[in-house]
Amino acid sequence: MANLRKAVCALAASTLVLTACGGPSAGDSDHRPVVLTTFTVLADIASNVAGDKLRVESITKPGAEIHGYEPTPDDIKKAAKADLILDNGLNLEAWFARFVKESDAPHKVVSEGVQPIAIGEDAYQGKPNPHAWMSPTNVGIYVDNMVKAFSELSSGDAAVFTANGDAYKAKLKGVRDEMTGALSGLPENERALVSCEGAFSYLARDAGLTERYIWAVNAEQQATPQQITRAIEFVKQNKVPAVFCESTVSDAPMRQVVSATGAAFGGVLYVDSLSGPEGPVPTYLDLIRHDSKTIVAGLTGAKP
């Protein structure tokens, strides 16, 4: 922890962002253990498991694109104060690795135990797709990992964490069952989820859909003509009724697919971040319900 506190102080000397190098401020009356997560989706899931027993914070803010996130001096300060750090793993948060390494706080990778799906192409071919939280089934594993980590952090509250986790997993199962049931009558060729980024491998596996995308990982930023052409050919060949795009990227490439195929633009899907409290997906359950209903409506022609 000493090395991390030195880093905080050094940054404070060169910027005006940080004003103190110690622990919580004198006016901070919340003495609960601090659980730090790398992005808002994990923070929301963790908050449901923790209840009011732990203080859960996220490094990234609502709406942030997490693949290429650049940490700030304030992020280092948060890491120095954490009692437990949670990250997704599966190579998602390489930008946060140095903070975890230098912190004395226990560290838990919440995707531990998930069966990874490999990225199928481009520079990331063969590496695990990091978007495991897009499967309600996988998030049940995340919850179990959080229950264990929280119980080790605050053993007197273990029964509370277990009960909260069980209740949350029941809600996850409800979302998954509703989605798979609504899609069960689709013809085989129309059981396809076509999106801008390859972020839905795990959700597609849950729902029995074939996944196609324009690019594999958001970090590539640009869609090539070859990638767009490939998506157009797949949609035409399979008569896919609707295609989708994520909230954190431009939908312009997918609009080209729509124009060339006559498929409907099924709507915006959320993946990497929650919205603010007044937005469409302020919680993870809101996010996965929104995406499930949008996909079902697009592919079946039903109203969302």
C-alpha positions in Angstrom: 0.0 0.0 0.0 2.9 2.3 0.7 3.9 2.4 -3.0 0.4 3.2 -4.0 0.1 6.0 -1.5 3.4 7.5 -2.8 1.9 7.4 -6.3 -1.1 9.2 -5.1 1.0 11.9 -3.4 3.2 12.4 -6.4 0.2 12.9 -8.6 -1.3 15.3 -6.1 1.8 17.4 -6.3 1.6 17.8 -10.0 -2.1 18.3 -10.4 -5.0 20.0 -8.6 -7.2 16.9 -8.8 -6.1 15.4 -5.6 -6.0 17.4 -2.4 -5.1 14.8 0.2 -3.0 11.7 0.4 -4.5 10.0 3.5 -7.6 7.9 4.1 -11.2 9.0 4.1 -11.8 12.7 4.8 -12.6 13.8 8.3 -16.2 14.4 7.3 -16.7 10.9 6.0 -19.0 9.1 8.4 -19.5 6.0 6.3 -17.2 3.4 7.9 -18.4 0.4 5.9 -15.8 -1.6 4.0 -15.2 -0.2 0.5 -15.6 -2.5 -2.5 -14.2 -1.0 -5.7 -15.3 -2.3 -9.1 -13.9 -1.5 -12.5 -17.2 -0.5 -14.2 -20.8 0.4 -13.5 -22.3 -3.0 -14.4 -20.2 -4.8 -11.8 -20.9 -2.1 -9.2 -24.7 -2.5 -9.6 -24.5 -6.3 -9.3 -22.2 -6.0 -6.3 -24.6 -3.5 -4.7 -27.5 -6.0 -4.9 -25.4 -8.7 -3.2 -23.9 -6.3 -0.6 -27.1 -4.6 0.4 -26.4 -2.0 3.0 -23.4 -3.9 4.5 -20.7 -2.6 2.2 -20.0 0.6 0.3 -19.7 -0.2 -3.4 -18.0 2.2 -5.9 -17.2 2.1 -9.6 -14.0 3.4 -11.2 -15.7 4.3 -14.5 -18.8 6.5 -14.8 -22.2 5.8 -16.4 -21.9 5.8 -20.2 -18.1 5.1 -20.3 -16.6 2.9 -22.9 -14.4 0.5 -20.8 -12.2 -1.2 -23.4 -9.8 1.8 -23.8 -10.5 3.6 -20.6 -7.7 5.8 -19.3 -7.4 6.0 -15.5 -7.2 9.3 -13.7 -5.3 10.4 -10.6 -8.6 10.1 -8.7 -8.8 6.4 -9.7 -5.5 5.8 -8.0 -6.8 7.5 -4.9 -9.9 5.2 -4.9 -7.8 2.1 -5.2 -5.7 3.2 -2.3 -8.8 3.3 0.0 -10.4 0.1 -1.2 -10.9 -2.9 1.1 -11.7 -5.2 -1.8 -11.3 -4.8 -5.6 -13.5 -6.6 -8.1 -12.8 -6.8 -11.8 -14.3 -8.7 -14.7 -11.2 -10.4 -15.9 -11.0 -12.1 -19.3 -8.5 -9.4 -20.4 -11.1 -6.6 -20.2 -9.4 -4.3 -17.8 -5.7 -4.3 -18.7 -5.7 -0.6 -17.9 -6.4 -1.3 -14.3 -3.8 -4.0 -13.7 -1.1 -1.7 -12.2 -3.5 -0.4 -9.6 -4.5 -3.9 -8.5 -0.9 -5.0 -8.4 0.2 -2.1 -6.1 -2.8 -2.2 -3.8 -2.8 -4.2 -0.6 -6.6 -4.8 -1.0 -7.8 -8.3 -1.7 -8.6 -8.8 -5.4 -11.3 -11.0 -6.9 -12.0 -11.8 -10.6 -15.7 -12.2 -10.7 -15.8 -14.1 -14.0 -13.8 -17.0 -12.4 -15.7 -20.2 -13.2 -17.3 -18.9 -16.4 -16.8 -21.1 -19.5 -15.1 -18.6 -21.8 -16.0 -18.2 -25.5 -13.0 -17.4 -27.8 -13.0 -14.4 -30.1 -13.2 -15.8 -33.6 -11.2 -13.4 -35.7 -8.9 -10.4 -36.2 -6.1 -9.4 -33.8 -8.0 -10.8 -30.8 -8.6 -14.2 -32.3 -8.4 -17.0 -29.7 -8.5 -14.7 -26.7 -11.6 -15.0 -24.5 -14.5 -12.7 -25.2 -14.6 -10.5 -22.1 -18.4 -9.7 -22.2 -19.4 -12.7 -20.0 -21.8 -10.5 -18.0 -24.1 -10.3 -21.0 -25.3 -13.7 -20.0 -27.7 -13.9 -17.0 -26.5 -17.4 -16.5 -22.9 -16.2 -16.2 -23.9 -13.4 -13.9 -25.2 -16.0 -11.5 -21.6 -17.2 -11.3 -20.5 -13.6 -10.7 -22.9 -13.4 -7.8 -21.6 -16.6 -6.2 -18.0 -15.2 -6.5 -19.1 -11.9 -4.9 -21.0 -13.7 -2.1 -17.8 -15.6 -1.2 -15.5 -12.5 -1.4 -17.9 -10.4 0.6 -18.3 -13.1 3.3 -14.5 -13.2 3.7 -14.4 -9.4 3.9 -17.3 -9.1 6.5 -17.9 -12.6 7.9 -20.6 -11.5 10.3 -22.8 -10.5 7.3 -22.3 -13.8 5.3 -25.9 -14.9 5.8 -27.1 -11.5 4.4 -24.9 -11.8 1.3 -26.1 -15.3 0.6 -29.7 -14.4 0.9 -29.3 -11.3 -1.3 -27.4 -13.4 -3.9 -30.1 -16.1 -4.0 -32.8 -13.5 -4.5 -30.8 -11.8 -7.3 -30.1 -15.0 -9.1 -33.9 -15.8 -9.1 -34.4 -12.5 -11.0 -31.7 -13.3 -13.4 -33.3 -16.7 -14.2 -36.6 -14.9 -14.8 -35.1 -12.6 -17.4 -33.3 -15.5 -19.2 -36.4 -17.7 -19.2 -38.6 -14.9 -20.6 -36.1 -14.3 -23.4 -35.6 -17.9 -24.5 -39.3 -18.6 -24.4 -40.1 -15.6 -26.6 -37.5 -16.6 -29.2 -38.3 -20.3 -29.2 -40.7 -20.1 -32.2 -38.3 -18.4 -34.6 -37.2 -20.3 -37.8 -33.7 -21.5 -37.6 -32.3 -19.1 -40.2 -33.8 -16.1 -38.4 -32.3 -17.1 -35.0 -29.4 -14.7 -35.5 -28.1 -11.8 -33.5 -26.3 -9.3 -35.8 -24.6 -6.4 -34.0 -21.9 -3.8 -34.5 -19.5 -5.4 -32.0 -19.0 -9.0 -31.1 -20.2 -8.4 -27.5 -23.1 -10.8 -27.4 -21.5 -14.3 -27.7 -22.6 -15.3 -24.2 -26.2 -13.9 -24.6 -26.5 -15.6 -27.9 -25.4 -18.9 -26.3 -28.1 -18.5 -23.6 -30.8 -17.7 -26.2 -29.8 -20.3 -28.8 -28.9 -17.6 -31.4 -26.2 -17.4 -34.0 -24.0 -14.4 -33.4 -22.6 -12.2 -36.2 -21.0 -8.8 -36.0 -19.2 -6.2 -38.0 -16.1 -6.0 -35.9 -14.9 -8.2 -33.0 -13.9 -5.7 -30.3 -14.7 -2.0 -29.9 -11.0 -1.1 -29.6 -10.7 -1.4 -33.4 -13.0 1.7 -33.8 -13.3 1.5 -37.6 -15.4 -0.9 -39.7 -13.7 -1.9 -42.9 -15.6 -2.3 -46.2 -14.9 -6.1 -46.0 -16.5 -6.3 -42.6 -19.6 -4.5 -43.7 -19.9 -6.6 -46.9 -19.6 -9.8 -44.9 -22.4 -8.7 -42.6 -24.6 -7.8 -45.6 -24.1 -11.2 -47.1 -25.0 -13.0 -43.9 -28.2 -11.0 -43.4 -29.3 -11.5 -47.0 -28.5 -15.2 -47.0 -30.4 -15.9 -43.8 -33.1 -13.3 -44.3 -32.4 -11.9 -40.8 -35.3 -9.6 -40.0 -33.4 -7.1 -37.8 -29.9 -5.9 -36.9 -28.7 -4.0 -33.9 -25.9 -1.7 -32.6 -24.4 -0.9 -29.2 -24.9 2.4 -27.4 -21.2 3.3 -27.1 -20.3 3.2 -30.9 -21.6 4.8 -34.1 -24.4 2.9 -35.8 -23.4 4.3 -39.2 -21.8 1.0 -40.4 -24.9 -1.0 -39.4 -27.1 1.5 -41.2 -25.2 0.6 -44.4 -26.2 -3.1 -43.7 -29.8 -2.0 -43.3 -29.8 0.0 -46.5 -28.3 -2.9 -48.5 -30.5 -5.7 -47.1 -33.9 -4.2 -46.2 -33.5 -5.6 -42.7 -34.9 -3.4 -39.9 -32.7 -1.6 -37.5 -33.9 -3.3 -34.4 -32.6 -0.7 -32.0 -29.8 0.2 -29.6 -28.3 -2.4 -27.2 -26.4 -1.7 -24.0 -23.3 -3.6 -23.0 -20.3 -1.9 -21.4 -22.0 0.6 -19.1 -25.2 1.5 -17.3 -27.0 4.8 -17.9 -27.5 7.5 -15.3 -30.5 7.1 -12.9 -32.9 8.8 -15.3 -31.7 6.9 -18.4 -33.0 3.7 -19.9 -30.7 1.2 -18.2 -29.8 2.5 -14.7 -29.3 -1.1 -13.3 -27.9 -4.3 -14.8 -31.4 -6.0 -14.7 -32.7 -3.0 -16.6 -29.9 -3.4 -19.1 -30.4 -7.1 -19.7 -34.2 -6.8 -19.8 -33.9 -3.9 -22.3 -31.6 -5.8 -24.6 -33.6 -9.0 -24.4 -36.9 -7.2 -25.2 -35.3 -5.2 -28.0 -33.8 -8.3 -29.6 -37.1 -10.2 -29.3 -39.1 -7.4 -30.7 -36.7 -6.9 -33.6 -36.5 -10.6 -34.6 -40.1 -11.5 -34.0 -41.8 -8.3 -35.1 -43.5 -8.0 -31.7 -43.9 -4.7 -29.9 -41.1 -4.2 -27.2 
